[in-house]
């Protein structure tokens, strides 16, 4: 029977980073993917490909760039993103918890992992269109997030897969792991189902990189509560908790915050799983994350979040939950023409849904399911509360807020007074879950007693303890890469020493 050094379950960013890392020491590396080839890549292909990591300035970014000669770089202010800032960004979502060991690893290994990827041909581009605004002739980046893979999540997946296959790696599609092969308390491979039938794939080590449980309504209900039954699944339909189940059946330690997840506002009328009928690269366009430039109203015609509490990098993954908690699990995002040129491309996407009118009164009359009188009162009170004396500046937290409202808008508040007015219906979409498994310093899955399960490693969403009540945008892909690299190295060492 054919035996591999390492089998990696899953083919997203974390899994492929594990496979690439395993190739540094081992030679026979197999990636198995539940989905067909056209649906491979897990959630990675649904992302914008952005990576959050520690850097001290432009000089740290240049080795990572696909085009370090881009003429825009000469008039770009990237600033810096320090370990201290990354720490504080994570702590604001921990609700009093100290940094977890996993968060400390994420911070300390974020930049070295980016350099490691770049050395393997995985290059990046400045996110000029989404993370910078032009100010006095310069591009000013904000929110600590500067680089994304060329061609976003699709490009990240394809570039990592190409690098893996160029090194002799093999990817098998339509190959779903259904269980773990265990001999004498050691994992020695996986059981799999393929179009040709069931089979056993033997290996010196197995890495679980097959995502969380967000695509399983039953697991969402059980671990997160009933409101999550109605969440739109933004990513792949294949992340149904298979790896988590297999590991727990073997006595692995459940670890992390199972009630938490990445949840962003999404188009109310999108199909589940990001609409399988459109290309991978377009599915992210169902996100609606420019609420900071306007206001959000629920069915009662009331605002329910501080839309300007912080840069959207730090709020969008939480505001999807806030929408799901509203009556009917929907809301409307309302804007006027002053911000039309600042709205992201997803608001102009061919399949986006919105209503429009030349007056606020007329617009509110088109907001299906909303209390019209209350909504008009809310918008009037909002317009009368603006700190007009404070300049509007989307490149910083400008302090242009509201006065006298029970629920303030802290930044980027502007009167809704310039027609045409537009409103976009949204609901909550779930991208990935936070609860998972405990891994040791080498990426091995551990039992309740802290001992590793010999031969079993994990990375990506399935690693618990990285995020709790939210996360700063871009940290998810970085976490996948960091823990993928660790798991791949650990798995290869185990396989070669066995």
Buried (B, 14 or more C-beta within 10 A) or exposed (E): EEEBBBBBBBBBBBBBBBBBBBBEBBBBBBBBBBBEEEBBBBBBBBBBBBBBBBBEEBEBBEEBBBEEEEEEBEEBBBBEBBBEBBBEBBBEBBEEBEBBBBBBBBBBBBBEBBEBBBEBEBBBBBBBEBBBBEEEEBBBBBBBBBBBBBBBBBBBBBBBBBBBEEBEBEBBBBBBBEBBBBEEEBBBBBBBBBEEEEEEBBBBBBBBBBBBBBBBBEBBEEBBEEBBEBBBBBBBBBBBBBBBBBBBEBBBBBBBBBBBBBBBBBBBEBBBBBBEEBEBBBBBBBBBBBBBBBBBBBBBBBBBBBBBBBBBBBBBBBBBBBBBEBEBBBBBBBBBEBBBEBBBEBBEBEBBBBBEBEEBEBBBBBBEEBBEEBBBEBBEBBBEBBBEEEEBBBBEBBBBBBEEBEEBBBBBBBBBEEBBBBBBBBBBBBBBBBBBBBBBEBBBBBBEEEEBBBBBBBBBBBBBBBBBBBBBBBBBBBBBBBBBBBBBBBBBBBBBEE
